[in-house]
Amino acid sequence: MRSARDRGGHLRGDRPSGPAGHRPVLLQDVITSLQPAPGQAFVDATLGGGGYARALIERLRPGGVLLGIDRDATAIERFAQEPVPPDITLMLEHTNFAQLDRAAERIGRPRKRGRLRPRPLLAAAR
């Protein structure tokens, strides 16, 4: 795993980065707040480097659904190359969070129940 860099471009060996070079700094707070559980459906509306999505996938097993959307097509392409457990349904869509309601309908669940802003915009559809 590569090491993250600080704003000055210096290596930060204490902070491993994800595939996109980003480590979600509020990961534990987000997961604690959203309380994902097996079988639930979630939307990561700013997929980016996939740090939050990977954490959600592990907590939605088995039977969960994750819809990842991003306006950056390379983020979608990069995450599509990552292994996904067979007991999770992963859907990826190249769009932005302004289209969240339309995109969330793809998972066949009720509309979002909660949002966390500004980044990442995660919505739980329970």
C-alpha positions in Angstrom: 0.0 0.0 0.0 1.3 3.5 -0.9 1.9 6.1 1.8 -0.2 9.3 1.8 1.4 12.7 1.3 0.8 15.8 3.2 -0.2 19.1 1.6 3.4 19.9 0.9 3.8 16.6 -1.0 5.9 15.0 1.7 5.4 11.3 2.4 3.3 10.5 5.5 4.3 6.9 6.3 1.9 6.8 9.2 -1.1 7.3 7.0 -1.6 4.6 4.4 -3.7 5.7 1.4 -6.3 4.1 -0.7 -6.1 3.4 -4.4 -6.7 7.1 -5.1 -4.3 8.4 -2.5 -7.0 9.5 -0.1 -7.7 8.2 3.4 -11.1 9.1 4.8 -10.3 11.0 8.0 -13.7 10.8 9.6 -14.3 7.1 8.7 -15.0 5.9 12.2 -17.3 8.8 13.0 -19.2 8.2 9.8 -19.6 4.5 10.4 -20.6 5.1 14.0 -23.2 7.7 12.9 -24.7 5.7 10.1 -24.7 2.3 11.9 -24.7 0.1 8.7 -25.8 -3.5 9.3 -26.0 -6.6 7.2 -28.7 -6.6 4.5 -29.1 -2.8 4.4 -28.7 -0.6 1.4 -26.5 2.5 1.3 -25.5 5.1 -1.3 -22.1 6.6 -1.4 -22.8 9.7 -3.5 -19.2 10.8 -3.7 -17.4 7.6 -4.3 -14.0 9.2 -4.9 -11.2 6.9 -3.6 -13.7 4.4 -2.2 -12.6 4.5 1.4 -16.0 4.9 2.8 -17.5 2.5 0.3 -15.0 -0.3 1.3 -15.9 0.2 5.0 -19.6 0.1 4.2 -19.3 -3.1 2.2 -17.7 -4.9 5.1 -20.5 -3.9 7.4 -23.3 -4.6 5.0 -22.4 -8.3 4.6 -24.2 -10.5 4.0 -27.0 -9.4 1.6 -26.3 -5.7 1.6 -26.5 -3.3 -1.3 -24.1 -0.4 -2.0 -24.6 2.1 -4.8 -21.6 4.2 -5.5 -21.9 7.3 -7.6 -19.4 9.9 -8.7 -19.2 12.6 -11.4 -15.6 11.5 -12.0 -15.7 8.5 -14.4 -12.2 7.5 -13.4 -13.3 7.0 -9.8 -16.0 4.7 -11.0 -13.6 2.8 -13.3 -11.0 2.5 -10.5 -13.5 1.2 -8.0 -14.9 -1.3 -10.5 -11.5 -3.0 -10.6 -11.6 -3.8 -6.9 -12.7 -7.2 -5.6 -16.2 -7.3 -4.1 -17.4 -10.0 -1.7 -20.0 -12.3 -3.5 -22.6 -11.7 -0.8 -22.8 -7.9 -1.6 -24.6 -6.2 -4.5 -22.5 -3.4 -5.7 -23.8 -0.9 -8.3 -21.7 2.0 -9.7 -23.1 4.9 -11.6 -21.4 7.8 -13.3 -23.4 10.8 -12.2 -23.4 13.4 -9.4 -25.1 13.7 -6.1 -27.6 16.2 -7.6 -29.1 13.1 -9.1 -29.1 11.2 -5.8 -32.9 10.5 -5.7 -32.9 9.1 -9.2 -29.8 7.1 -8.6 -31.0 5.7 -5.3 -34.2 4.4 -7.0 -31.9 1.8 -8.7 -31.5 -0.1 -5.5 -35.2 -0.5 -5.1 -35.3 0.9 -1.6 -37.1 3.8 0.0 -35.6 7.2 -0.5 -32.6 8.2 1.6 -33.0 8.5 5.3 -30.0 10.6 6.2 -27.2 12.6 4.7 -23.7 13.6 5.8 -22.2 16.6 4.1 -20.1 18.0 2.6 -17.8 15.0 1.8 -18.7 12.2 1.6 -22.3 12.5 1.0 -23.6 9.2 2.2 -27.2 8.3 2.3 -28.8 5.4 4.0 -31.8 3.8 2.4 -33.3 1.4 4.9 
